[in-house]
Structures are given as C-alpha cells and as structure tokens.
Amino acid sequence: MNANKSAATTRPWHREPMVWLTIAIPAATVVAGFVTLWLAMAHPDEAIGPTVIEQQIAPPAPAP
C-alpha cells in the first residue's frame, strides 16, 4: 500500500529543487563568462612596448 501512495504523490519535474540547481549553476556560469568577456573588451589593458620589455629584462648598468 505504501508503494501506491508514494507513486501518487510524486511531484512534477519543475517542482523539484534539485532540477533548478542543476539548471541554475551552469546558467550562472555562462552569464558570468559573458560578463567577464564584456569587461575584458570594454577595458583593455595597455600594450607594452619593446622598450619596456627590454628595460625589465636587461640588468641595470653598473655605476662608474
């Protein structure tokens, strides 16, 4: 008799909280990825010129 009662009280899929967690977490990740992409494109970093790279790689010249 318990088997019939449990089968009759099953909820539809959209009433289960685990379904919404399974949908919400990947959806939030996709939204966060697009926000990150938008921020990266809206505020690009400045390009580093070759002189800056040479100054950082080369050791300073000794003082005479």
N, C-alpha and C positions, 0 to 999 in steps of 0.2 A: 504494500500500500504506500510506502514511502517513496518508492520509485515513481509511481504515478503522480504523486504530489510534487516531487521535485521537477519532473518534466513539465508540469503545468505552470510552474512559477518561474520559468526561465525568462530572462529579460531580453528585449531586442538588442542587437549589437550596438546601437547608438546610445544605449543607456548604461553600457559598461564603462567604468572609468579607465580601465587599462587600455581600451581601444583609443581613447582620446590622448592618453600619454604616448602611445605608440605613434600616433599621428602628429602630436604637438612637438615632440622633441626634434624629429628631423625637419619639420616645417620651421621651427625657430632657428635651427642651424642654417637653413637655406637663407632665411631673412637676414641673419647676422652676417652671412657671407656677402650678400648684396650690399649691406650697409658698409662693410669693410671695403668692398670694391669701390663704392661711391666715394668714401673718404679718401682712399688712395688716389683716385682720379681727380678729385676736387682740390686736393692739397699735395701736389707732387713735391718731392724733395729737389733741392737744387743740384745741378750736375757738378761733379767735382772735376776741375780742370787738371791737365797733366802736371802743371807746376805744383799744385797742392800735393799730388801723389808723390812727386819727386822730393818734396820737402819732408814728407813723412817717412820716406824710405831711406833717404841718404842721411848718414850721421852728420851732426854739426861739425863745421870746420874748426880745427883747434885754433885757439887764440895765439897770436905771435908773441 
